[in-house]
């Protein structure tokens, strides 16, 4: 995989990046199974929320066919604030960098107000069916991954 240099991806969504890179915002509630014995969200919940945002983004881009061919190769998160059962959370996911056969997402999970509860990144590789390693993005996929821009949010009613 052509991994970009690690420059602290847990800083969350970069403020000064190309604006044509795809991004999406989704909302979720902290459900009872998302909590641990202390009553606040469990660290693994963030992984599921980030992947839910990724699914929304790929569907919006017409790239649902990528499911099953984009293994995760890195996940990093900083947990900054507690979220409690019933809290509404907003997950912001943005394509941060696109490589030849990989990409890196940056994410921020926010609770009440605009406080960041978790920030980080997830890197994925593209691996075509039956490939034994990573494979380059098809041209039409790469085009969308670098030029599609922000997508409509998925907000809870």
C-alpha positions in Angstrom: 0.0 0.0 0.0 1.2 3.5 -0.7 0.7 4.8 2.8 1.1 8.6 3.2 3.4 9.9 5.8 2.0 9.8 9.3 1.5 13.3 10.4 -0.9 12.8 13.3 -4.1 11.7 11.7 -5.9 11.8 15.1 -6.0 15.6 14.8 -9.3 15.0 13.0 -10.6 16.6 9.9 -8.1 19.0 8.5 -9.2 22.6 8.2 -7.2 23.6 5.2 -7.4 20.8 2.6 -8.7 20.6 -0.9 -12.4 21.3 -0.8 -13.2 18.9 -3.7 -12.4 15.8 -1.7 -15.6 13.9 -0.7 -17.0 14.2 2.8 -20.3 13.4 4.6 -21.9 14.1 7.9 -24.2 11.5 9.6 -26.1 11.6 12.9 -26.6 8.7 15.3 -27.7 8.2 18.9 -25.7 6.5 21.6 -27.7 3.3 22.0 -27.7 1.1 25.2 -25.4 -1.5 23.5 -22.9 1.3 22.7 -22.2 1.9 26.3 -19.8 0.2 28.8 -20.1 -0.4 32.5 -19.4 3.2 33.3 -22.5 4.3 31.3 -20.7 6.2 28.5 -19.9 5.1 24.9 -17.5 2.2 24.4 -14.4 2.9 22.3 -15.4 0.4 19.7 -18.6 2.3 18.9 -16.5 5.0 17.1 -15.3 2.3 14.6 -18.9 1.4 13.8 -20.0 5.0 13.4 -17.0 5.8 11.1 -17.8 2.7 9.0 -21.5 3.8 8.9 -20.4 7.2 7.6 -18.2 5.5 5.0 -21.1 3.4 3.8 -23.3 6.5 3.4 -20.5 8.3 1.5 -19.7 5.4 -0.9 -23.4 4.9 -1.6 -23.8 8.7 -2.3 -20.8 8.5 -4.7 -22.3 5.5 -6.5 -19.3 3.4 -5.3 -21.2 0.7 -3.3 -19.5 -1.9 -5.5 -16.3 -1.2 -3.5 -17.7 -3.0 -0.4 -15.6 -6.1 0.1 -12.6 -4.8 -1.8 -11.4 -2.1 0.6 -9.8 -3.7 3.6 -8.9 -1.5 6.6 -5.1 -1.3 7.1 -5.0 1.3 9.9 -7.3 2.9 12.4 -6.3 5.5 14.9 -8.5 7.5 17.3 -8.2 10.0 20.2 -11.0 9.9 22.6 -11.6 13.4 24.0 -15.0 13.5 25.7 -17.6 11.1 27.0 -20.9 10.5 25.2 -23.8 9.1 27.2 -26.7 6.8 26.4 -29.3 8.7 24.4 -26.9 11.5 23.3 -27.2 12.6 19.6 -23.8 12.4 17.9 -22.6 13.8 14.6 -20.0 11.9 12.7 -18.0 13.9 10.1 -16.0 11.8 7.6 -13.8 13.2 4.9 -11.5 11.7 2.4 -8.2 13.2 3.5 -5.7 11.7 0.9 -6.0 9.4 -2.1 -3.1 7.3 -3.1 -2.6 5.0 -6.1 -4.2 2.1 -4.3 -5.3 3.4 -0.9 -7.0 6.3 0.8 -7.1 7.9 4.2 -10.3 9.1 5.8 -10.2 11.7 8.7 -13.1 11.8 11.1 -14.5 13.8 14.0 -17.3 12.6 16.3 -19.1 15.4 18.1 -21.5 15.3 21.0 -23.6 18.1 22.4 -22.6 21.5 21.2 -19.6 21.2 19.0 -17.2 19.5 21.3 -15.1 16.8 19.6 -15.7 13.5 21.5 -13.3 11.5 19.2 -11.0 12.3 16.3 -8.8 10.2 14.1 -8.3 8.5 10.8 -8.8 5.2 9.0 -6.7 4.0 6.0 -8.0 1.5 3.5 -6.4 -0.2 0.6 -8.1 -1.2 -2.7 -7.8 -4.9 -3.4 -9.7 -6.1 -6.5 -11.5 -9.5 -6.4 -9.1 -12.4 -5.9 -6.0 -10.1 -5.8 -3.4 -11.1 -3.3 -2.5 -7.5 -2.4 -3.5 -3.9 -3.2 -4.5 -2.9 -6.7 -4.7 0.6 -8.2 -8.0 2.5 -8.1 -9.9 2.3 -11.4 -9.7 5.7 -13.1 -13.4 6.4 -12.8 -13.3 5.6 -9.0 -10.2 7.7 -8.4 -11.9 10.6 -10.3 -14.8 10.5 -7.8 -12.5 10.1 -4.8 -10.7 13.3 -5.6 -13.4 15.5 -7.1 -16.8 14.6 -5.7 -16.8 17.2 -2.9 -19.1 17.3 0.2 -22.2 15.1 0.0 -25.6 15.8 1.6 -25.7 14.9 5.3 -27.8 12.1 6.7 -29.5 13.6 9.7 -31.8 12.0 12.2 -35.4 13.4 12.1 
